[in-house]
Amino acid sequence: MNTKQLIAVSAAALAMLGAAGAHAETYEGVQAVTSYANRADVQAEAVAAARGGNTYSDANGEGVVAIDSTLDRNAVRAQAVAAAHDPLQSLDRRAFYRDQVPSAYSKPAVSFTRQAGL
């Protein structure tokens, strides 16, 4: 194609864009807020929504779930303290080769509790 043909093709393309109605968008400014509720109503709705909790959670429709336990408070606390002081409590066998915990981890050779230096 020579230069005259390129100019003719580009002019035809511009004419087609103009005919198709290609135009730039116009700026209409900031839209005014139209609210039909007064401040007190909006504030009451906000307080109710905040106190309503997470309406999209899985347990939202369940309400209060009662758990019946046969253990007393002191037994549960003793189990929690024992688990917190166990140095191997968070040991996961999946972290080792062929899911086998080495024998060195079965019983600690040293005490992990602090002793008073006398």
LINTAVEN-V412696 format. One record per pair of residues at least 24 apart in sequence whose C-alpha atoms are under 10 Angstrom apart, sorted by sequence separation. I is the first residue (numbers start at 1). J is the second residue. D is the distance in whole Angstrom. If there is no record, write none. Layout:
I:J:D
I:J:D
This chain:
87:111:9
87:112:7
86:112:9
87:113:9
85:112:8
86:113:10
85:113:8
